[in-house]
Every structure is written in structure tokens, then in C-alpha cells.
Amino acid sequence: MCGIVAYIGNQQAQPIVIKGLKRLEYRGYDSTGISSHDEESLHTLKTAGKVSDLEAIIATVPANTATVALGHTRWATHGVPNDVNAHPQTSNSGNLVIVHNGIIENYASLKKELQHRGFTFQSDTDTEVLINLIQDVQDKENVKLGKAVQIALSQVIGAYAIVVFDRRKPNELVAARLGSPLAIGIGDEEFFVASDATPFIEYTKNVIYLEEEHLAIIRRNKAIKIRKIEDDLEVEPYVEKLQLSLENIQKGGYDHFMLKEIFEQPKAIQDTLRGRLLSQEGVITLSSLREHENRFLKAKRILIVACGTSWHAGLVAEYLIEDFTRIPVEVEYASEFRYRNPIIYPDDVVIAISQSGETADTIAAINIAKEKGAFVYGICNVVGSTISRITHTGCYTHAGPEIGVASTKAFTTQITVIALIGLYLGKANGTLSRSQYQEYVTELESLPNKVESIFASQTYIEEVAASFETSQNCIYLGRGYNFPVALEGALKLKEISYIHAEGYPAAEMKHGPIALIDKEMPVVVIATKKGYYEKVVSNIQEIKSREGRIIAIVSKGDTQVKELADYCIEIPDSSESFAPILSTIPLQLLSYYIAVQRGCNVDQPRNLAKSVTVE
Ligand code: M6R
């Protein structure tokens, strides 16, 4: 949560930082600010609201030619989103300036100590405590900024990605990370620091992903120095080549990133499969799996840890991997797993699923699993992310950047990877017959086209959405593989339209939720042909008898449900195991259009941020 952008070089810093902050608004967007330093003085502008609000303020002050600046877009943790709590935060001396992503957990005790020594605080933030702690170290120990930051951070408990500068030494930035990401772009006599690489892709392809507990000293026109916070040991920077392009992170003519990302799914799934699925030969190549095949095949159990939409993909994995391999699978919310003293055996395989690869709870769960000796496999989308680095091995979904806060293509590509894993293992341990395996492999290859064909219903789905405009609640029902899809559909609706929505296994309805059904209640039912179809039809009858409004997702050519439901959205027929990849698409579109029609900010829903890097 929170986006950081900093620049030091020969260009005018402010426009670069502002443009970069706009790209990072998916990380938080409740308040924002920028500090820049020209030859003479420090200029700080902050405001509650979005980067566009900050731009409006910048337009009212004289142009700024500074070539060093720090910017921040915030998702509030400590203190309400207002101008004072917005970052950058400044130390009492007025010399040190910081932007911070993360939480300083022991900030209250540090604040008390600093107050005893005469420090005063304007904001409610933990960040202001940290910058004054750095000043305190500098005052007492008379050390350079880098050393002061290092000593201060050794007293801190929590998570951080920070960039700091000293107005008396405006040729230097100090950056450090623990638990929150930081990328450093190396341009031609210029450097960029940001929460991810998107703010600087048009300036450089050379990037250093700062490692955990490392600190970087970045001096204008000089080489970067990186050292470990713990023991001061200098480390050789590892410069990687960025694969991202500007096109990947622009809306490309769509009204919202979410819509673009929904429509990108055929290609995203294709990219997930590329080079991994040779359908004619019946071969699945996942080198990470091949190299560690025995760990999987000997595992008595697979544990899956994830949050949000990725957890829903994990639920699909439970059905699919158990079906295909007969290896028991358990799925856990990473946030629960990490605190409940879980039983983990050294021969367990833990699969961590995360689009961003930065989710704090999932990272903590991985660390616990590793400490207890389990083998950890990561499924991530963001290349070079923390989870991709700390897991023993894993594979990328290759969905391309997902910028809309509501996860769409991440979900379908995660399930695609899971299908590859299930098929690979099912073949390897002989639980899938040769013909079953071949049938699934052929079907998997056809999924991008099937997804594409669902878009023909776009206009109809938009019309269906209109009937939700005034709804306060909604129920989503599905059975078997479509139960996680019901949960995912409900999550999509609530997060972007603010309509209260719940997903249930269809058969559970009669154990309570059915009491909610009346003629005001929309019920979205996933009723695809394969798997429990007749049972779901009975559930639809039950809703119909209680006058609920039914929106059904059905297989092409369905007649039975069409007679009962108020609206039917058709999707292509598929095996039960791959149905979630298809049945989720109309639900994404439905939520999207409902949210748009209710005037909601689809890409930046209230109170949310794309990657949850705090607990
Ligand atoms: O990056 P991750 O997949 O680890 O993120 C997990 C959740 O925060 C994420 O899926 C969240 O639930 C989305 N906003 C759902 O659309």
C-alpha cells in the first residue's frame, strides 16, 4: 500500500515524479504529496485526495526547476487521510524529508522517547516518528545520512520501503526496504526509485530490485552503493533488464483498466500457456515442477496460502488438484495461517498464490512454512516480486501488468497455471488416464477462444447490469468448481460497486441465507451443464418460489434454466474443472457495468489498494 517515487538527475524532477505517482495510484490514493529541492530551498506540497488534486495545487504555484524530488500516494494506516498526515513527512529540524510505505509497529514507544527529548509531532503518522528518529541519530552520532538511516532502522519493528533526503545535501537519496518493495531505475546520469518499475519504464530498462533489509545510497552522477542494514556489508548491485513496455501499462482506449484487463484475458491465458503446453504432443513443460517433481509426488498434502481473489483461485486448485492427482489439498487464508500455529510437516508442499507477489500476509505465511521445513512453490504475476524471490521455486502467470484494483486476469491465469500443475502431476502419478489427460490438454488449449466468445454478450450483460442499479444486496450461488466462482463474483461486486454481496455453495442456501430471498433480492446462479446441473436447477426453483430475481450463467444451448431465470448469460460448454475460467468472465463484466452505472470509481474503489503490503 502506498506508492513511492523519487528522482535525482538532470531533468526537472517534479513532472517525472507526478507522472510516476499517477501510475502507482493503484497502490493507494487517499492523499498525496511531493517535496523537491532546488538550488536554494525545499518545496513541499501535500493534499488529501488524488494525484490530480496535487497537480491542481502545483498549477497554482511558481514552476519548480528542482532536479531532485520525492513523491508519495498514500493508503492511510496511521492517521486519517488529510493534508498533514500525507507524505512526505519532515523532521523537526526541517532538514530531513521522507516518503514511506509500510508500518512502524513500535512507533508509539519511539514517539514517547523522542517526545521526552523535546521532539514535537504535527501528524498522527508513524512515518513522522521515523524521520525524527533518523534526525535524532544524526544529531547524537554526527554521522552521514546513510548511516543515520541504517542506525534508526535497526531500532524499528515493522515493515518499510523508504526514501529519504537531507535538504543540506540535495545530491543524495537514501532508500531502504524491509517487507515493502522498491525498484531503482538506472538511467543516463539519473536515478529513479519507485515502489515498482512502472514510473520509469520510458526512461530506462535497467533496474535494481532492492533486496530485503538492504539500503541504497544514490548520489547524483555517481555509482549506487548498496549495503545490508544489519551488518553494513556492501553488496554488489544486481542490475536486471525490464521486460515491461509503456503500452502494457496504459488504458489503450478502454474507459478503465479493469475493462481492458477483462478483455485481455484470452491473450493473458494464451501467454500463461505459451511454451508450457504442447497440446499435439500432449506435453506440459513447467521446469520448476519437473525439477522438483518428487517433492510434489511424495507430498502427503499440499497446502495453499493466499488472500482475496488469489485465495479463490486456491479454492479452485483444491478441487482441481485433488481431482487430477488425489493428493489432499488444504486452502488457507494467509492472514489466518500465519497466526494460528499451523501444523506443517517437512514433506508438505505449500503453494503460495499472489498476483502482486507483495501481499504481506502471504509473505509471512511463506516464511512460517519455510521455517517449518516445507517446500514452497510460488504462483505470482509480478516478475521479480518478493514472493517470486523467497519461494523455493515457482512459476509466473505472465498475465501482464494488472492495474485495476479488482483482480480479473490474475484470477483466470492463476487457474490456468493450476490446471497445468494438476495435469502434470496427474499424469506423472498415473491418476489421470492417458485419454483423460489428452482430453484436458486439448481443452485447455481451446480456452482463450472460448473466453473470447463470451465477449459477444457484452452488450446484453450491460443491459442486465441496469436492473441492479438500486440493489443493496446480492447473493451468488455455485456448486463444486463454481462455488469459488460465486465467492469471486460476490467479491468483485462488493469491492467496486459497494453493493453488499455474499457467495454461497448453492446447497447451503437452505441452511440460512434463503431467509433473505424476496422480490428485491438479485441472486446470481452459476448453472453450467457439467457438474451438479440438476441440483442447481432445484436450487433455482427454490429461489423462484420465493420470488427472488435470478440471473443465471448457463452453458450455451441451455433450455431448462432459461425457463426459470429472469436473465441468462450463456458461456461455452467446458469440462467441470475448467468451468471457473469461463464462468467468472460474465461476473467480472456484470460487476464492472453495475459499478459504472452506479457512478463508482471502478479502478480505484474507496478504501482499497491494489497490493496489501501491510497486515
Ligand atoms: O496480489 P495478491 O494476489 O496477493 O492480492 C490478494 C488480494 O489482495 C487481492 O486479490 C484482492 O482481493 C483484490 N482486490 C480482489 O479483486
Residues whose N, C-alpha, C, O or C-beta is under 5 A from the ligand:
A	BS01	M6R	C307 G308 T309 S310 I353 S354 Q355 S356 G357 T359 V405 A406 S407 K610 V612
